[in-house]
Amino acid sequence: MGRRGSVGLVLLGILYYFHDAVITVLPKPVDDLLLRCLYPREKVNTNAGDVHLPHITYARPIALEDGEDLSAAFDPRGYPKLLRNVVARDQDAIVAYLAERNAGRTMRMLDYTEAIESGAPRRLASALYAGFEAITDADAVAEVVGVDITELGGRDYRLNQLFTSNFANGTASAALHCAPIDSVVVQLVGTKTWYFVAPDDLKDIPATPMPTFFAFPHTDDELLARVRHVHVVKQRPGDVLYFGPSWCHAVWTEPGPNVMFNMRYNAPHLVKAGPRYLFWKVMARILKNNIRQKSGINPQDNKKFYGRLYEDLMSYYADCGRSDAAEALFAARHKAP
């Protein structure tokens, strides 16, 4: 084999084993064209064969000690940490206050509404969702949670994001994703269950940061087959949850009104301390964006920045069928304390 053949084999090996990094640095739409070449469009969950559930653990809630505030939520290693019943406020008063402070501002609502025939006029079952909405002033969030969120724990505050929904039934409201940033989540109304995958598992799943990490196309079964461990956290009204950079998560939202804030903090020391492959993909994305384009504040902004690649990662296997393994995993919420 000549030199050209050897170089060709090396390049093919890089493309095979590190194609997510290659796609991360390619310009659009070439990045999406390569994705479509590498991943077939037609797959169903049975393609992965029998899938055993990952090892599942459950978070044990911690109570704040005297003299502690929300700063106690931070874990120096970035591990998820749940503080129970920290923000005890009247839920109706919270909703009324936020409605007043955010009056005149708009959110992009995803409408899961189902029209119900009821004889005469049609009525609508409420099933609305909005997420990652950076519309609330930091001082308004501070008033609700009882502490200045811009000075919390001496961290470098970036922004806060509002999540709200009113589902008729329990819903898997977020697919697996994560961001290279610290998060402190305050659940104000309703209940959510979080399914966490550690950075050490994420590094073995082809994914790209936008800047939120999104996994490359997998059916539910294929994705679960790559995950070794899932940490389940049930967050009730008044609970505060912390998790560090690159802790991927899917979310189950219970029916009824639901209001949550996620406060984001830059944590470059934890990003650097994580798996090196993830770190370099983040650095590659930052360098590429500084040269070629900007990123949106919210994931839903990024359709215009990343084009077809973002659209494909959101919906590549939208109709891959029922997954008994995924349903069994989501059912683990019933055992969470």
C-alpha positions as CSV (number, residue, x, y, z in Angstrom):
1,M,0.0,0.0,0.0
2,G,1.4,3.4,-1.0
3,R,1.5,6.6,0.9
4,R,-1.8,7.8,-0.6
5,G,-3.5,4.6,0.5
6,S,-2.2,4.9,4.0
7,V,-3.3,8.5,4.3
8,G,-6.7,7.5,2.9
9,L,-7.1,4.8,5.5
10,V,-6.2,7.2,8.3
11,L,-8.7,9.8,7.0
12,L,-11.4,7.2,6.8
13,G,-10.6,6.1,10.4
14,I,-10.9,9.6,11.6
15,L,-14.2,10.1,9.8
16,Y,-15.5,6.8,11.2
17,Y,-14.5,7.3,14.9
18,F,-14.7,11.1,15.1
19,H,-17.3,12.0,12.6
20,D,-19.2,14.1,15.1
21,A,-16.1,16.3,15.6
22,V,-15.7,16.5,11.8
23,I,-19.3,17.6,11.4
24,T,-18.9,20.1,14.2
25,V,-16.2,22.0,12.3
26,L,-17.7,21.7,8.8
27,P,-19.5,24.7,7.3
28,K,-23.2,24.4,6.6
29,P,-24.8,22.8,4.6
30,V,-21.9,20.4,4.2
31,D,-22.2,19.4,7.9
32,D,-25.7,18.2,7.3
33,L,-24.9,16.5,4.0
34,L,-22.3,14.4,5.8
35,L,-24.7,13.5,8.6
36,R,-27.2,12.3,6.0
37,C,-24.6,10.2,4.3
38,L,-23.6,8.5,7.6
39,Y,-27.0,7.9,9.1
40,P,-29.9,6.2,7.2
41,R,-33.3,7.9,7.5
42,E,-35.5,4.9,8.0
43,K,-35.0,3.2,11.4
44,V,-37.3,1.8,14.1
45,N,-36.6,0.9,17.6
46,T,-36.5,-2.9,17.0
47,N,-33.3,-2.3,14.9
48,A,-31.3,-2.2,18.1
49,G,-32.5,-5.7,19.2
50,D,-33.0,-6.5,22.9
51,V,-32.0,-3.5,25.0
52,H,-31.4,-3.8,28.7
53,L,-32.0,-0.7,30.8
54,P,-29.0,1.2,32.1
55,H,-28.2,1.0,35.8
56,I,-30.6,3.3,37.5
57,T,-29.9,5.3,40.7
58,Y,-32.1,7.8,42.5
59,A,-31.2,11.2,44.0
60,R,-31.7,11.6,47.7
61,P,-33.1,15.0,48.6
62,I,-31.0,17.2,51.0
63,A,-32.4,19.8,53.4
64,L,-30.7,23.1,53.8
65,E,-28.9,23.6,57.1
66,D,-29.3,26.7,59.3
67,G,-27.6,29.6,57.7
68,E,-27.3,28.1,54.2
69,D,-28.9,29.6,51.1
70,L,-29.2,28.4,47.5
71,S,-25.4,28.6,47.1
72,A,-25.3,25.2,48.9
73,A,-26.8,23.7,45.8
74,F,-23.5,23.9,43.9
75,D,-21.4,20.7,43.8
76,P,-17.7,21.2,43.3
77,R,-17.5,18.2,40.9
78,G,-20.6,19.2,39.0
79,Y,-22.7,16.2,40.2
80,P,-26.5,16.6,40.3
81,K,-27.7,17.7,43.7
82,L,-31.3,18.1,45.0
83,L,-32.4,20.5,47.8
84,R,-35.9,19.8,49.1
85,N,-38.5,22.4,49.7
86,V,-36.2,25.4,49.7
87,V,-38.5,27.9,48.0
88,A,-41.8,27.8,49.8
89,R,-44.1,30.4,48.2
90,D,-47.8,30.6,47.3
91,Q,-48.1,29.3,43.8
92,D,-50.9,31.6,42.8
93,A,-48.9,34.6,44.0
94,I,-45.9,33.4,42.0
95,V,-47.9,33.1,38.8
96,A,-49.5,36.5,39.4
97,Y,-46.2,38.2,40.1
98,L,-44.5,36.7,37.0
99,A,-47.4,37.7,34.8
100,E,-47.1,41.3,36.1
101,R,-43.3,41.5,35.6
102,N,-43.4,39.8,32.2
103,A,-46.4,41.7,30.9
104,G,-46.0,42.7,27.2
105,R,-43.2,40.2,26.6
106,T,-43.7,37.2,24.4
107,M,-42.8,33.5,24.6
108,R,-42.8,31.0,21.8
109,M,-45.3,28.4,22.8
110,L,-45.3,24.9,21.4
111,D,-49.0,23.9,21.0
112,Y,-49.8,20.3,21.8
113,T,-53.5,21.3,22.0
114,E,-56.0,18.7,20.9
115,A,-59.4,19.8,19.6
116,I,-62.2,18.0,21.4
117,E,-65.6,17.6,19.8
118,S,-68.2,18.4,22.4
119,G,-71.5,18.7,20.5
120,A,-71.9,22.4,19.8
121,P,-68.8,24.6,19.8
122,R,-65.3,23.0,19.8
123,R,-63.3,23.5,23.0
124,L,-59.6,23.1,23.4
125,A,-57.8,20.9,26.0
126,S,-54.9,22.9,27.4
127,A,-51.5,21.4,26.5
128,L,-49.0,24.3,26.0
129,Y,-45.3,24.3,26.5
130,A,-42.6,27.0,26.4
131,G,-39.0,26.5,27.3
132,F,-35.6,28.2,27.4
133,E,-37.4,31.6,27.4
134,A,-35.0,34.4,28.6
135,I,-37.7,37.0,29.2
136,T,-37.6,37.5,33.0
137,D,-35.4,40.1,34.6
138,A,-32.9,38.8,37.2
139,D,-34.3,40.9,40.0
140,A,-37.8,39.4,39.4
141,V,-36.4,35.9,39.7
142,A,-34.5,37.0,42.8
143,E,-37.8,38.2,44.3
144,V,-39.4,34.8,43.7
145,V,-36.5,32.7,45.0
146,G,-35.4,35.0,47.8
147,V,-31.8,35.5,46.9
148,D,-29.8,37.6,44.4
149,I,-29.2,35.1,41.6
150,T,-26.5,37.2,39.9
151,E,-24.3,36.8,43.0
152,L,-25.2,33.2,43.8
153,G,-22.2,31.3,45.2
154,G,-19.8,33.8,43.7
155,R,-20.5,32.2,40.3
156,D,-20.4,34.0,36.9
157,Y,-24.1,34.5,36.2
158,R,-25.1,34.3,32.5
159,L,-28.9,34.3,32.2
160,N,-32.1,32.7,33.5
161,Q,-34.6,30.8,31.5
162,L,-38.3,30.2,32.1
163,F,-40.0,26.9,31.4
164,T,-43.8,26.7,31.6
165,S,-46.4,24.1,30.5
166,N,-49.9,22.9,31.1
167,F,-50.1,19.3,29.7
168,A,-53.3,17.3,29.9
169,N,-51.2,14.1,30.5
170,G,-47.7,13.4,31.7
171,T,-45.3,14.0,28.8
172,A,-41.7,13.4,27.9
173,S,-41.1,17.2,27.4
174,A,-37.4,17.2,26.6
175,A,-35.2,14.7,24.7
176,L,-31.7,14.0,25.9
177,H,-29.6,17.1,25.7
178,C,-27.1,19.1,27.8
179,A,-25.0,22.3,27.8
180,P,-21.4,23.1,28.8
181,I,-22.6,25.3,31.7
182,D,-23.7,25.2,35.3
183,S,-27.5,25.1,36.0
184,V,-29.5,25.8,39.1
185,V,-33.1,24.9,38.6
186,V,-36.0,26.2,40.8
187,Q,-39.3,24.3,40.5
188,L,-42.1,26.6,41.4
189,V,-45.3,25.0,40.2
190,G,-45.9,21.3,39.3
191,T,-43.5,18.4,39.2
192,K,-40.8,17.2,36.8
193,T,-38.5,14.1,36.8
194,W,-35.0,14.4,35.4
195,Y,-33.1,11.5,33.8
196,F,-29.3,12.3,33.9
197,V,-26.5,10.9,31.9
198,A,-23.0,11.7,33.1
199,P,-20.3,13.4,30.9
200,D,-18.4,10.1,30.8
201,D,-21.3,8.5,29.0
202,L,-21.8,11.5,26.7
203,K,-18.3,11.3,25.4
204,D,-19.1,7.9,23.9
205,I,-22.3,9.2,22.2
206,P,-21.8,11.0,18.8
207,A,-23.0,14.6,19.5
208,T,-22.3,18.2,18.7
209,P,-22.6,21.4,20.8
210,M,-25.0,24.1,19.4
211,P,-24.0,25.3,22.0
212,T,-26.3,22.8,23.7
213,F,-25.1,19.2,23.0
214,F,-27.5,17.3,20.8
215,A,-27.0,13.6,20.1
216,F,-26.6,12.4,16.5
217,P,-29.5,10.3,15.1
218,H,-30.3,7.3,17.3
219,T,-33.5,5.5,17.9
220,D,-34.5,5.3,21.6
221,D,-33.2,1.8,21.8
222,E,-29.9,2.6,20.2
223,L,-29.4,5.6,22.6
224,L,-30.2,3.6,25.7
225,A,-27.8,0.8,24.5
226,R,-25.0,3.4,24.6
227,V,-25.8,4.6,28.1
228,R,-24.4,2.8,31.1
229,H,-26.0,4.7,34.0
230,V,-29.0,6.9,34.5
231,H,-29.5,9.1,37.6
232,V,-33.2,9.9,38.3
233,V,-34.2,13.1,40.1
234,K,-37.8,14.0,41.0
235,Q,-38.2,17.7,41.6
236,R,-41.3,19.0,43.3
237,P,-42.6,22.5,44.0
238,G,-40.1,24.4,46.1
239,D,-37.2,22.1,45.3
240,V,-33.9,23.3,43.9
241,L,-31.7,21.2,41.6
242,Y,-28.1,21.7,40.5
243,F,-26.2,20.0,37.8
244,G,-22.9,20.8,36.1
245,P,-21.7,21.1,32.6
246,S,-22.3,18.3,30.1
247,W,-24.7,16.4,32.4
248,C,-27.2,15.3,29.7
249,H,-30.8,15.0,30.7
250,A,-34.2,14.1,29.4
251,V,-37.3,15.4,31.3
252,W,-40.7,14.1,32.1
253,T,-43.3,16.7,33.0
254,E,-46.4,15.8,35.0
255,P,-49.9,17.0,33.9
256,G,-51.3,20.4,35.0
257,P,-49.7,23.8,35.4
258,N,-45.9,23.8,35.6
259,V,-43.5,26.7,36.1
260,M,-39.7,26.4,36.5
261,F,-36.7,28.6,36.3
262,N,-33.2,27.5,35.2
263,M,-30.4,29.9,36.2
264,R,-27.2,29.5,34.1
265,Y,-23.7,30.1,35.3
266,N,-20.4,29.9,33.4
267,A,-18.2,27.2,34.8
268,P,-15.1,26.9,32.5
269,H,-13.1,25.0,35.2
270,L,-15.7,22.2,35.2
271,V,-15.8,22.1,31.4
272,K,-12.0,21.8,31.4
273,A,-12.1,19.1,34.1
274,G,-14.6,17.0,32.1
275,P,-13.8,14.5,29.3
276,R,-11.3,16.0,26.9
277,Y,-13.2,15.0,23.7
278,L,-16.2,17.1,24.9
279,F,-13.9,20.0,25.8
280,W,-12.3,20.1,22.4
281,K,-15.6,19.9,20.6
282,V,-16.9,22.9,22.6
283,M,-13.7,24.8,21.7
284,A,-14.0,23.9,18.0
285,R,-17.6,25.2,18.0
286,I,-16.6,28.4,19.8
287,L,-13.8,29.0,17.3
288,K,-16.0,28.3,14.3
289,N,-18.8,30.5,15.6
290,N,-16.5,33.4,16.3
291,I,-15.3,33.2,12.7
292,R,-18.4,32.3,10.8
293,Q,-21.6,32.9,12.8
294,K,-23.2,33.6,16.1
295,S,-25.3,31.3,18.2
296,G,-28.7,32.0,19.7
297,I,-29.3,32.5,23.4
298,N,-31.9,29.7,23.3
299,P,-31.8,26.4,21.5
300,Q,-34.9,27.3,19.4
301,D,-33.0,30.3,18.1
302,N,-30.4,28.1,16.5
303,K,-32.5,26.9,13.5
304,K,-31.5,30.1,11.7
305,F,-27.8,29.7,12.7
306,Y,-27.3,26.0,12.1
307,G,-29.9,25.4,9.4
308,R,-30.7,21.8,8.3
309,L,-28.3,20.2,10.7
310,Y,-30.2,21.6,13.7
311,E,-33.5,20.6,12.1
312,D,-32.3,17.1,11.4
313,L,-31.0,16.5,14.9
314,M,-34.4,17.6,16.3
315,S,-36.5,15.3,14.1
316,Y,-34.4,12.6,12.3
317,Y,-36.2,9.6,13.8
318,A,-39.4,11.4,14.9
319,D,-41.4,8.3,13.8
320,C,-39.2,5.5,15.0
321,G,-42.0,3.8,16.9
322,R,-42.7,2.7,20.4
323,S,-39.8,1.8,22.7
324,D,-40.6,-0.5,25.6
325,A,-37.2,0.3,27.0
326,A,-37.8,4.0,27.0
327,E,-41.2,3.6,28.5
328,A,-39.7,1.5,31.3
329,L,-37.0,4.1,31.9
330,F,-39.6,6.9,32.2
331,A,-41.6,4.7,34.6
332,A,-38.7,4.9,37.0
333,R,-40.1,8.2,38.1
334,H,-42.6,6.3,40.2
335,K,-39.8,5.0,42.5
336,A,-38.0,8.4,42.9
337,P,-38.3,9.9,46.4
